[in-house]
């Protein structure tokens, strides 16, 4: 089987995901995707007629995010019309999955050069969700067409799932706030030291005006005292009636866990930020790269997908990490750096505790609590981040995983390389 190599990885800055507030919120999501695709093309002098496919992740495929963004954004970026594109959805995990599928195509010999990535403009998706709720349209998991599924696998709101896991697992508010504080401090240090400079490309308007060239969500001034003062975000949402029968998000979890008293721990300071962003990763075979004068930065070692309880929803990263380690023939001690998406503080806290990891190897440049979580793009962002940091530290192996709605988690292990493997 052929090897699949990461040649380059880029991302946009993450903009605050609120209409009228974020620097990117007025843009079309295809513009963000086209920005990173164009950067990949220009940085590597790609003849886009030789790009076999563009595999893109978008979670909320609605409104301006509907349609095949992989194809449309490639055209918007000036790619040759022969370069195809497709779009997928694995909720939060799609940005890892797009890279995994691109790698599998190259490793199988079916393709030679594939660009993977993702986009999410949460400033748009939040507005669309509010409009639908006002119109009486239920969230997808609550729709009448899912009543039979909900009876078998009750699925709730992710924030309340995070609180349920924290309650069930015995985490304290102080422990989870510490995850949030650590994320802010590490992100601030990473920004100050220019650790993201290699991958971040500015978003520019059609007239050449720079719209955003830095992550604008982070709050480096955050203190532990600030976090302790924040009110939990989800108690009110937990008990809002969702139908005429009085179903609530809390009751959905208690259908499966009737004895679980759900306490509330998560708030804006220890949950992932609502942002806009996009990322792209260039994957190629050895033959393609050598033919086009490209040098590898990392090798795809293994990928895996894992399902877990859809009611608690956020617990699959630990078994996903174990599965991908087994596939790679590695142990956790072989891994130099871990990236576990900070969807909610409890996800990262449980990952570190259950795998008995050292925080010095986990999310070393902060995570989504500090920098934000553009749903469909985050996995690709984290892969680029870990390659950059492995290079900076001279490390060898990095593991990336994240929870996804429906109780899933994709995972990937990459190896930093300076040349092709024989």
N, C-alpha and C positions, 0 to 999 in steps of 0.2 A: 504494500500500500504506500502511496506517495505521502510525503509530508506536506502539511499546510503551514505557511509562514505568515506572520504579521509583518507587513512591510512598513506600514504607517498607521497612525491613529490620530484623529483630530476631533475637536468638539467646539461648539459655540460656548461663549460664556452663558451662565444660567441667569436669566432675567426674572425678576419678580413676576409671578403669574397672576397678576390682577389687572383688569382693564383700567386704563387711565393712570396706572401707577408704574407698571413695568416697562422697561425700555424697549422690549420686543413685542409687547402685547398688541400693537397695531399692525404687526406684520402677518403675512400669509404664512402658514406653517410650511408650505413648500419652499418658501424663501429661506427658512432656516436650514431645511434639508439640502437645498441647492448650495447654500453657503459652504457646508462641510464637504459636499461632493466636489465642488469646484476647487476647494483647497487641496483635497486629495489628488485631484487631477494635476493641478499646477505644481504642487510640492514635489511630485514624483515624475513630472513630465510624461504623463500617461497619454498614450494614444487610445482614446476611449473606444475606438472601434475594436480594440482587443479585449475590452472588459466584457466578460461573458454574461454577467448578471449583476443586478443591484438588489440585494435582499434587505428589506426595510421593515422596521417595527413601529407600529402605531397602535396604541391601546384603544383610544376612543376614536373609532373610524366613523365619524359623523360630521356633518357640516363641512367646513373647509378642510377637515382632516379625513374626509371620506375619499373613496377612490383609491387607486393604486399609487400611493405617494412615491414608492420606489421608482416607478417609471416616470411619473410626472416631474419629480424633482431632478432626475437625471437629465431630462430634456431641458428643464429650466436652467440647469448648470452648464448647458452647452455640450452635453455628451453626444457622441455620434448616435444616429437613430438606430444603428444595429445593436447598441448596448441595451439589453432587455432589463426589466425590473419587475419586482413583485413585492407585496406587502403582507405582513403577518400580524397576528395578535396572540401573545401569551400574557396579557395583562402587564404587570410590572416586569415580568421576566423576558419580554420580547427582545430587548437589546442584547441579552446573552444568546438567545436562541438564533437571532439573525446571524451572529458570528459563528455559532456552532453549525448551522446549516451551510453557510458559505464554506467553512472548513471541510465539512463532510463532502461537499461537491468537489472540492479540490483534491482531497485525499482519495476519493474514489476514482479520480481520473476523468470524471465527467466534465469538469470545467478546469480552467487554468488560472483565471483571474476573476475574483468576485469582490465586490465592495459590500460590506454589511454595515448596518447602523440602525438608527431610529430617531424619531422626532416626537415630541409632545409639547403642545402649547396649552398648558393648564389654565391660562387666562381665558382661552376659548372654551375648554371643556367644562370649566366651572360655570361659566355663563350659560352654556347649553343645558347643563344639568338643572340649574335654577329655573330656566324657562320651561323645561319639561315638567318639573315638579309643580309649577304654577298652573300648568295646563292639565294637571291631574294624571300625568304619565308617570308610572312607577319606575324606579330604577330597574335595570335589566334583570337583576337577580330576584326582584320582587314581582315581576310581571305575572299575569294570570297564566300564561303559557308555561310557567315554571312551578305551578302549584304542586304538581306530582313530584317534581324533583325536590322541592322544599320539604315535602313530607318525609322524604328519605334522608336528604342531606340538607338540613337547615343552614342557610348561608346568610350571614349578618353583615354589618358594617365593619370595615377593617379596623377602625379605631377602637370600636367596642370589642372586637376580637383581641386586639392588643391588650386592652384592660383585662379581658377574661383570662388570657394567658398569664399575665402578671399576677392576677389574683390566685389562679390555680397553682402557679409555680412558686409563690411565696416571695416575689421580688418586692422591694420597698420603693416608695416614692423617691427616697434619697439615692438609692442605687440607680434608678432610671434617670434622675436629674443629672447624676454624675456622667452618664453616657452623653447627655446633651451638652454639658459643660466641656467635656473632653473633645467632642466634635468641634465645637466653636474654637477652642484653643489651638487644636491641631490645624484646622483650616486656616486660621489667622497666621500661624507660623509658615504654613505652606505657601500662602500668598506672599508673605513678606520675603521669603527666600526664593520666590520665582519658580516654585516647583511645577506649576501648571503652564508655564510659559511655552514649553515645547509643543503642547497640544492645542492650546486655546487659540482660535482664529476669530477675529472680530466680525461682527455682523454689520454689513454696510448697506445703506440705502441705494437705490438705483442711481441717485445723483452723486454717489461717492461719499456721502456723509456717514461717518462712523456712528452707528446706533448704540453699540455696546461692545466694549473690549475687555471687560472684567466681570467676574461673578458679583451680582449686586444684592444677593439675598442675605449673605452672612452677617452676623451681628457679633463681631469680635469683642465688643465691650461687655458681653454677657457675663454675669457673675453667678455664683451658686446662690447667692441671696436673691437675685432677680428671679431665678428659676423657681425657687421655693415659694415665691409670692404668686405665681401663676395659678389660676383656677383650672381644674381639669376641663378638657374640651368636650367630652362626650356624654356626660350624664343626661342632659336634656334630649339629645338625639336618641339616646338609648330607649327612651320611653315614649316617643312620639308614635301614635297609632298609625299603622301603615295600611290598614284596610278596615272594613266594616266589622270584622271579627275582633278588632283590637290587637292584632299582631303587632309586636314591637321588635326592634333589633335585639333587645335584651331577652325577650321571650323566645326568639329563634334559637339563641344559644342555650337557654335553659330547657328547651325541648330535648336536647341531647345530654345536657349536663344539669339536671334538675336541682342538684344539691350545691351547685356552684354559686356562691355569692359574688357577684361581679362588682368589685370596687374600682374606682376610677383614678388612674395614675398619669395618663398621658395628656399633654397639653402642647401648645405651639412651640415650647422650648425643648421638648424631648421627642418630637415627632418630625417627620420629614417635611421640608418646605415645599410650598406650592410655587412652581417655577416653569418657565419656558426654556426649551433647549433642544439641541440635536447633536448627534455624534456619528462619525463614520470610521470604519476600520478596513484597511486594504489587505486582502488575503490573496496569496499567490502560491503557485507551485515553484519548486526549485528551477525547473526548466524555463518557465515563463520569466521568473525574476532575473535569471542569468542572461537570458536573451535580450531583456530590456534594461540591463544595467542597474537592477534594483538590489539593495542589500537587505537582508532580513534583520528584524529587531527581536522577534520572538517566534517560537514554534508552538503550535497547538499540540498539547500532550494528550489531553482527554477531555471529553464532554459527557455530561450525564443529565438526566431529567428525573425528577422524583415527585410523587404525589403523597399527600398526607391528609389528615382530617380536614375536609372543607368547611366544617363548622367553626373550628378554631382558626383555620385558614393560613396562619403565618408560621407554622411549625416545620415546614419541609426543608429549610436550609441545612439543618444538622444532618439528616439522613442523606440529603443530596451531596453534601461534602464528603461523607463517608463513602458514598457510592462512586464518586468521581476519583477519589483517592485509590480505591480498590481497582478501578479500571486502569489507572495510571501505574499501578504497582508501587505506590508511594505511601508513606505515612504522614501524619500531620507534622511530624518533626522535620520532614524533608522540605516543608513549605516555608519559604522565607517571609512571604507577605500574604495576608488574607484581606479580601474586601468583602464584607457582608453589608448589604445595603441597609441603611438605617431608616427603614420604613417607619418603624417605631422603636423607641429605645429598647423595649423588651426583646425585640428580635435579635439585636446585636448582643445584648446582655446574656440571653439564653444560649446563643451560639458560642460565645466565649466560655461560659460556664460548663456547658454540656460537653464540649470538645476539650476542655481543660487547656485553653490557650492562654498565652501571655498577651496582654493588651499592647505590648510593644511591637507586636507583629500584625496587629489588626487595625484597619482603617487609620493608618499612620498619618494621613493628610486630612483627617476629618471625613465627614460623610454627608449624607443627605439631610441630616438634622441641621447642619450648618450651611450647606451649599444648595440644597434643594433636590427634588426628585422628579425630573420630567419623565413621567412613567415609561413610555416606550423607548426612550433614549438612554435611560440610566445604566442599563447593563453594558452597553457599548462604551459609555463614558468610563465606567469602572475598569473595563479591560484596558483602555488606553491609559488610565491613571496608574494601574499596577505595572504596566510595561515601562512607563516613564520612571516609576520609583525603583523598580528592579535595576534599571540602568543606572540611576543615580547612586544606588547603594552597592551595586555590583552583586546583587542577589541572583539566584538561579530560578526558583520556582515561585509562581504566584497562583493563588486560588481565588476565584470570584464566584459568589453565589448570592441569591436574593429570594425573598418570598414573593409569591404571586397569588392573586385572587384564585379562588377555587381550591386552595390548599396545595399549591405546586411550588417547585423551586428548580430552575435549571442551574447547572454549575459547570465551570470550565477551569482547567489548569493550563497555564502557559509557562514556557521555559524561555528565559532570556538567552539569546544567542547572538554571536557576532559574525557567524558565517553559517553556511548550510551544513546540515548533518549528512554525513556520507551514508 
